[in-house]
């Protein structure tokens, strides 16, 4: 496969070919229409002399272009990179500047407001405020076109302080009233639920991801329905409660989200969590180009193209699940996790009998005695680790500053009692979304790379081989675990 280039000529070739590999990597502004499009837009390809290319929607809108109503740039998967600017951008996209001023937000990420502006301007070509405004407008546009929420609900869900401000900015930026783009399809939503969509870069190994989640689903909290090919769970964000169901639309290359109406005011942070859990932003072609140089990985890539690293809806949940999985089978850890949810979690009501509780909060688990935690069927040493981790999370330990290196985070986690290298790497890999995290102490990974089925290599040997897989070692780990299943 040819590597993805970044020249203007190659961008135009990708636009003419409707190349999905570049979806979200760049946007094309068409000077003759004043509209900007995704590279996969199905309209007639304009002449190259009419095209200007941008790395983000915000840059295109700052140059005076309006989003295309056909390809809908707000649907494009993000072009996330593991650097400080993109880590800050993720927080802005999840609504961080809806609640806080630039100065307060800059302090939260460990920068001065001047440093924050400089970092964002250098990477995206616009100010943090302009970036946030673009995200709000595009998210509002998404809700208008995909739901039947009222304009008032949409304005506040997108982070606008008033409907008047929302209407004014929408009309000034897009030269149209918000209501003019609404699709009057009553079937899109009911009073009980909201339906939204998230696009991804194909291919997407949906069945493999669903099977992975199925084996680790915590009874009461989440449910995988293999017959209906969907994932369900309870949701609690701040004081809002509800549920979600995630399914796969193969033809449109999108994930479909069915969301309870009670979560309408927290849709922005909710979608950010779903994007992480289902690894929507992955670029599978780019990852495969790198990993297929290893013959063992190449075989599994051919079997399961588009394999994702399943993330987590909530970092604390995943971390506790990882602790419960120490030195026991996947099935055993899943059973004990379900007991913890149903014994200490808060009951809730959803359309499914198997989804009946919210995960216990860090404060709840931190308040329990070691004996109470151990009563679910774990050793007291592990119960003590859960208690210590809950206190760590309750004190803000998982609210990490953007730009922290993988090694720094792993070392910080390992200062907690009972958290070793495997657990720290696994948390970094799935909960904190580090693409290069790699739990080399995992017996399954050591066995998967061994030529002799009855033997396994040691951790040092595995780490040496994994050097060539950087910066995608997490994806290599998933491929190796999948090879064991095969």
N, C-alpha and C positions, 0 to 999 in steps of 0.2 A: 504494500500500500504506500502511496505517496504521502509524505508528511504534509500537514496543513500549513500553508504559507500565509503571510500577512501582507503581501503587496497589494496595491490597488488593482493591478491587472488580475491577480488571482481572485480577489474579492468579486470582480465583475464576472469572471468565469464561474465562480460559485453561484452568483445570482442567476446567471443564465441557465445553469444546470439545476437550479432549485435544490442545491446541495444541503441536506439536513445536517451535515457535520458542522456547518457554520451557523446554525440557528442559535441566536443569542451571542455569537462571537462578534458579529458586526450587524449594522443596520444601514440600509441604503436610502439616502435622501434623494428624491427625484425632483430636480429643479423645475421641470415643466409643470408639475402638479402641486408642489409644495407639500408633498406627503412622504413619509418615510416608512419603509417596509422591512419585514424579515426576509432573509435570503430565500426562504421557501415559498414566498408569495406567488400565487398562481396567475396573477395578471400578466399581460404581455410584457416581456422584458424590454425595458427602455434602452435607448442608445447609451453607450458608455459615457458619451460627452454630457449626458443629462444626469449622471449619478455622482453623488458625493457620499463617502463612506464614513460611518461613525462607530465608535466602540461601545456606545451606550445609548439608550433612549434619551437620557437627559441631555447628552451632547447634541443629539439630533434636534430636540425641541428647543434647546438654547440657540440653535442656528435658524430657528423659525419654521421648522417642519412640523406637520401634524401627523398623528398615527393613522395608519391605514385601517379602514373599517373592515377590510376583507381578511388580511392575514393577522391583524390584531397583535401588534408588538408586545402588548402586556402579557400575552400567553407564552412568549419565548422563554426557554430555560435560561437561567442566569449563567454568565460566564465567570464563575467564581474561581479565584486564585488564592493560594495561601500566602497572602501578604497582608500588611497592616491596613492598607487602603480598602481592600475587599472585606476584611474582617469588620471594619467600621461600617462599610456600605451595607453589609448584611444586617447590622443593627438598625441602621437608618431605614432600610426596607421593611423591617419588622415593626416600625413605628416609633423608634426611640425619640425622634424629634417631635413627635406629636404630644409628648408628655413633658418634655424638658427643653430648656433653652440651650443654645449652642454652648454656653459657658458651663452649665451643669453637665451636659452630655460629654463635653471634652474632659471634664474632671473624672467622669466615670470610666473613661477609656484611658486615663493616665496621660493626657496631653493638655496643653494650653489651647485656648480657642484659636489662637493664631496658628499653632502647629496643625490643629485639626483641619483648618481651612486650606493650609498649604498641601497637606497630604491628599485631600480629596481633589483639589484643583489640579494637582500634578497628574493624578491617575485618570480622572474623569473629565477634566476640562470645564467643570462647573463648580459652584460653591456648594457646601453642604445643604444650605437652604433650598437652592435650586434643585438639587438631587432629591431632597425629600418631597418637594412640591411635585416633581415629575412622578415619583412613585405613588403619591396620593392620587393624582389625577388619573394615572393609568389603572390603579386599583379601582377607583370609582367607576371608570369606564368599563372595566371588567364586570363589576356588579350590575351596572345598568344593562349590559348586553346579556348577562347570564342569569339574572334573578328578577323577581318581581318585587324586591324590596322598595319601599318608598324612597323618594329622593332625600328626605330627611334622614332616614336610617342609613342610606348610602353615604351621605355627607359625613356623618359622625363616625361610621365604621371606617372610612378612609382617613380619618384623622383631622378633618376640618372643624374649626371651632364654631362655625355657623353655616347655615344653608346659604345665606347671602354671599359669604366669602367663597363657598364652593361654586355657586353659579357664576359669580363674577370671574373667577380664575379660569374655570372651564371655558367660558365663552371667549375670554381674551386670548387664551392659549390655542383653542381649537376652532374658533370662529363658528361655533354652533352651540345651541342650547343643549344641556344634558339630556333632556327628554326626547330630543330629535333622533337619537340613536337607539332608543329602546326598542327591543323586539317584543311585540305583544304576544308572547307564547305562554299562556296560563299553565301549560303542562310542565314548565320548567321548575316550578316550585309550588308547594302547598303551604298552609299555615304551619305545618309541623316541620318542614325541612327546606333547606337551601341546597341547590345543586351548582357546583362550580367545577372548573376543569383546569388541569395543569399539563402543559405540554412538556415533552422530554425529547432528547436526541436519541433516535433509534440506533441499534436495536435495544430492546428492554426485555430481559429474562424474567418476566413477571411470575411465571409458575415457580421458578427456582427461588425467587425472593419470598413468595407466599409460603412455600414449603418450609423455608428457613424460619420464618416468623411463626408458622404453625407449631413447630416443634418446641418453641420457646414461649408461646402465649401463656400469660398468667391468668388462670381461671378466675372469672369474676370481673377482671379488668378489661380483657381483650379476647377476641374470638376470631379465628380464621375459618371461613366457610369455603372449603375446597370445591364443593359442588357448585356454589354460586360464584366462586373465584373472587372472593372479596375479603377485606379485613375490616373488623369493627372494634370499637373501643369506647369507653367513657372518657369524657374530657372535662377538665376543670382548669380554667385560667382566671386567676384572681378570684372574684366572687361570682363568675359565670360558670354554669354547669350545663352539660349536654352530652352529645355523642356524635361520632362520625362513622361513616362507612366509605371505604376506598375500594374502587374497582378499576378495571382496565378496559379502555376502548382501543382495541388493536388497530382498527382502520384509521382512526383519527390520530393515532400515536399520542394519546393523552391519558391521564388518570382522571377518573370521575370521582368527585367528592360529594357525598350526601351528608349534610350537616344539619343538626337540629337548630331550629329557629332561635332558640335561646342564646346561641353563640354569635348572633349577628353583629354584636358590638365589638367582638374580639376576633373578627375574621382575619385581620392583618397578621397578628402574632400566631394565630392558629395555622394559617397557610405556611408560615415560615417553619413551624414545627413539622408539618406534613412533608414539606419539601426535603427537610433533613432526614426524616424517618425513611422516606422512599427514594432517597438519593437521586432526586429529579435532575440535579444539575450535572451529573456525571457526563463525561464525553467518552462513550465506550470505544469509539474508533481510535481516538488518540491513545487511550489506555492500552488497547489491544496492540497497537503498533509497537509499543514499548515492551510489553510483556511477552509477546509471541516469539521473541528471540530465544526464550527458554523452551525447548521442545516439550517438556512436561506441561507447562502452562499453555502452550500453543494447542495441544490436544484438547484441553478442557475449554479453551476459548472457542474452539470449533464446535464443541458439544453444547455449550451454553453461551452463545454470543449475547453481549449486553448484560452480563452479570453485574449486579449492583452490590454495594456494601450496605446491608440493612442498617439504618441508623436507629435512633430512638426518638420517641415523641417527647420524652422528658429525661434529662441526663441523670437525675437522682434515681428514678425508677430503674434505669438500665444499670447504674452502678450497684444498687442493692441486688439486682438480679445476678450480676457478675459475682458479687461476694457469695451469694447463695450457691453459685455454680462452682466454687472452689473445691477441687478434689472429689467431685461427685459427677455422676452421669448427667447428660442434658435432661433426660426424663426425670431424674430425681430432683434436680434443681427446679424444674418446672412445677413439679408437684408441691414442693415446699414454698415456692413463690406464691402459688395460688392460695395456700393456707394463710400466708402473711397478709395477702390482700383481703381475704374474706374475714379474717379475725380482727385486723386493725384498720382496714380501710373504711371509708364512709359509704353507706348504702346509697344507691341512686336508682332512678327508673329510666330504662331505655326500651326500645321495641323488642329486645332480645333477652330471653331468660338467662343466657350465659354471660351477659354483660350487666353486672348488678352492683358494682362497687367502684369507687375511685381509689387510686393508690394512696396509702397513708402518707401524710405530709412528713417532711423532715422533723418538724416540731413534734409530731405525734410519736414517731419512733424514738426520737431523742428523749422523750419523757418516760419511756418504758424502762423497766428494770431489765437486767440481763436475763433473769429467770423468766420474765414474761415473754421476751423474744425467743428464748430457747424452747419455750413450750410448743412452738410450731414444729419442732423436731430437728433442731440443729444443735451442734455442740456449743457449750457456753463461750468458748473462745470465738466462735463465729458470731454468736449473738453480741459479744463485746465489740467486735469489728463493726457490725451493723449499727450499734448504738453510737460508736465513735464517729462513723461516717455520717450518720444523721445529724449529730451535733456540728460536725464540720460543714455540712450543707446548710443547716439552719443559720449558721453564722456567716453565710455568704461565700463559703469556700469554692463553690462551683461557678460563681460569678467572676469569670476570669477576664482579665484585660486582653483586648485583641492584640495580636502580634506576638503572644508568648510562644516560644519554641516548644516543640514536642518534648524534648528532653527536660525542659524546665517543669512542664506540667507533670510528666511521669515522676520526676523526683519529688515534687510537692505531694502527689498522691501517696507515694511510698513512705512518707513520714508518718502516715496514719497506721495504727496497729493493725496487723493482719492484711495489709495491702502490699503485695509483692509485685514483681515485674510483670507477670502474666496479667494480673487483675488491672494494673495501671495501664498497660498497653491496650487491653481489651476495652476499657472505658474510653481511652483516647481515640480508639478506632471507631467505635460505634456511637458513643454518646457525644464526644467532642469533635468528631468528624475530621480527624487527621488522616489524610490519605496514605501517609507513610508509617503509621503505627503498625506494629507487628509483634504479636505475642509469641515470640520464638520458643518459649518454654512449653507451648501446647503440644501434647503428645500426638494428637492427630496430625498436626503439621509436620512433625518430625517423621512420622510414619509415612505420610503422603509422598515425601521426597526420596524415600529410601527405595533403592532398586530391589532389595530383598523384602518381600511382603512380611516376613516373620521378624524383621528387625526394624530399627529406626536410627536415624542419625542423632547426634546430640545437639544441644542448643547452640553451641559455638559453631558447629559445622553449618547449621541451618542459617545462622546470621551471616556467615561468610557467603553462602550462596545467594542470600536475599539482597546482598549489596547491589547486585545488578538489577534488581526490581524497583529500586528507588526511582522516583518518589511515589510509586503506586504499590507499595508492599501490602497495604490493606486489601487491595483487589486481588493480589496474588494469594493472600491467605484465604479469601473466599473461594477462589478457583481450586486451591488445594483441598479445602474441606469438601467442596462439591465433588472433587475427583474421588474422594473416599466413598461418598454416597453412590457414585456411578459404579 
